[in-house]
Amino acid sequence: MAAKIPTVPLLTPYKLGKFDLSHRVVLAPLTRQRSYGNVPQPHAILYYAQRTSKGGLLIAEATGVSDTAQGYPDTPGIWTREQIEAWKPIVDAVHAKGGIFFCQIWHVGRVSNQGFQPNGQAPISSTDKPFTPQIRSTGIDVAQFTPPRRLRTDEIPRIVNDFRLAARNAIAAGFDGVEIHGAHGYLIDQFMKDHVNDRTDQYGGSLENRCRFALEIVDAVANEIGAERVGIRLSPFADYMESGDSNPKALGLYMAESLNKYEILYCHMVEPRMNGVLEKPNTSDSLLPMRKAFKGCFLVAGGYDREEGNNAIIENRTDLVAYGRPFLANPDLPRRFELDVPLNKYNRETFYTSDPVVGYTDYPFLEDSA
Ligand SMILES: Cc1cc2nc3c(=O)[nH]c(=O)nc-3n(C[C@H](O)[C@H](O)[C@H](O)COP(=O)(O)O)c2cc1C
């Protein structure tokens, strides 16, 4: 008699609004810097298709909402006709394999320099506080930042509108929905976190004021494409890009509770142990209060392996688990979790290199390595 295969919690189905997920292993958004000139390239068709499984949820890499949104070479955008058209075959390939595909919409704010900005202007932010040169996560180049220009109060609706238009464009490209990038020290986080935001208008000061920009974007995007197609990513505990907060738990809870009002599809939070893409030492902080406060689908990310993901599902600490580096290096991650076999190791050195194959689509599938 064949042995009964035990159920793997990560591989149980989940109803995500109108989407029927066949499992809970989500592709986390991963910037790969291979979209030359900010236009998605044909090699991304294979990359995303490789990571698609029937009924699996994929979140595309951070994608700029406007010509002021960029801060890294060769990251994709979704504000021009050409970019929308370039996304279409990529989205089609994911759909052809039965995947559900969300686009992460992004504005870097002050994590930029004049070279990325139209007419060489200063990057925009919640603040004009400059930001220290940093070693990129590649560890190779030192990124230089131009001191930002503080957005005037009357300019803010235009930026909110850029997110709205980007969401509309994402749907036009065929995406099933969007994830608003409110994490990792980029523009939305620059408004939310009190180590950065030093405004005195209705977008600064109190928690309510600092979260106003994020929630206006949620509202605008939900009105444009429907709340059932909207997720948001937040990292209240991270201080990546000099964007820490003096009370991250209160911030995370305020956002989780406020988001309920908009009835968006999911809230995606990054574990306190992650500081951007680097691990922090052990911390006693937890996402549990936010999980309990948010009424929709909860999605976690940051340092999960198979066992920890399974435990988080069993203990109802989350509904879905997003995997970044493991999925980057294992295109067939859900299948490997199903069979409980070893994973390919990721190579950090090729995370952000621009080769269309190496470190991108050449990680072996299980069959290839057998
Ligand atoms: C190469 C790389 C690119 C990333 N790009 C993004 C991104 O575009 N948007 C985002 O929200 N997070 C980004 N992250 C963070 C991941 O989505 C994820 O939260 C992080 O890698 C922790 O999860 P992991 O331990 O499963 O890798 C990136 C991480 C890596 C390693």
The ligand as an SDF file (V2000), in Angstrom:
LIG
                    3D

 31 33  0  0  0  0  0  0  0  0999 V2000
   17.6480   40.6370   -5.3000 C   0  0  0  0  0  0  0  0  0  0  0  0
   16.5680   41.2050   -4.4080 C   0  0  0  0  0  0  0  0  0  0  0  0
   15.7160   42.1600   -4.9210 C   0  0  0  0  0  0  0  0  0  0  0  0
   14.6640   42.6580   -4.1410 C   0  0  0  0  0  0  0  0  0  0  0  0
   13.7910   43.5480   -4.6860 N   0  0  0  0  0  0  0  0  0  0  0  0
   12.6890   43.9360   -4.0030 C   0  0  0  0  0  0  0  0  0  0  0  0
   11.6910   44.7260   -4.6240 C   0  0  0  0  0  0  0  0  0  0  0  0
   11.7620   45.0770   -5.8200 O   0  0  0  0  0  0  0  0  0  0  0  0
   10.6240   45.0870   -3.8710 N   0  0  0  0  0  0  0  0  0  0  0  0
   10.4870   44.7060   -2.5570 C   0  0  0  0  0  0  0  0  0  0  0  0
    9.5100   45.0680   -1.9060 O   0  0  0  0  0  0  0  0  0  0  0  0
   11.4050   43.9220   -1.9670 N   0  0  0  0  0  0  0  0  0  0  0  0
   12.4820   43.5110   -2.6650 C   0  0  0  0  0  0  0  0  0  0  0  0
   13.3770   42.6480   -2.0800 N   0  0  0  0  0  0  0  0  0  0  0  0
   13.0560   42.0390   -0.7730 C   0  0  0  0  0  0  0  0  0  0  0  0
   12.3790   40.6790   -0.9780 C   0  0  0  0  0  0  0  0  0  0  0  0
   11.1060   40.8320   -1.5750 O   0  0  0  0  0  0  0  0  0  0  0  0
   12.2170   39.8990    0.3420 C   0  0  0  0  0  0  0  0  0  0  0  0
   11.3980   40.6240    1.2130 O   0  0  0  0  0  0  0  0  0  0  0  0
   13.5610   39.6400    0.9870 C   0  0  0  0  0  0  0  0  0  0  0  0
   14.4550   39.0470    0.0650 O   0  0  0  0  0  0  0  0  0  0  0  0
   13.4300   38.7300    2.1960 C   0  0  0  0  0  0  0  0  0  0  0  0
   12.8520   37.5030    1.8330 O   0  0  0  0  0  0  0  0  0  0  0  0
   13.7570   36.1740    1.6510 P   0  0  0  0  0  0  0  0  0  0  0  0
   14.4370   35.9340    2.9820 O   0  0  0  0  0  0  0  0  0  0  0  0
   12.7520   35.1110    1.3180 O   0  0  0  0  0  0  0  0  0  0  0  0
   14.7330   36.4460    0.5730 O   0  0  0  0  0  0  0  0  0  0  0  0
   14.4780   42.1820   -2.8220 C   0  0  0  0  0  0  0  0  0  0  0  0
   15.3600   41.2310   -2.3110 C   0  0  0  0  0  0  0  0  0  0  0  0
   16.3890   40.7330   -3.0770 C   0  0  0  0  0  0  0  0  0  0  0  0
   17.2880   39.6620   -2.5180 C   0  0  0  0  0  0  0  0  0  0  0  0
  1  2  1  0
  2  3  1  0
  2 30  2  0
  3  4  2  0
  4  5  1  0
  4 28  1  0
  5  6  2  0
  6  7  1  0
  6 13  1  0
  7  8  2  0
  7  9  1  0
  9 10  1  0
 10 11  2  0
 10 12  1  0
 12 13  2  0
 13 14  1  0
 14 15  1  0
 14 28  1  0
 15 16  1  0
 16 17  1  0
 16 18  1  0
 18 19  1  0
 18 20  1  0
 20 21  1  0
 20 22  1  0
 22 23  1  0
 23 24  1  0
 24 25  2  0
 24 26  1  0
 24 27  1  0
 28 29  2  0
 29 30  1  0
 30 31  1  0
M  END
$$$$
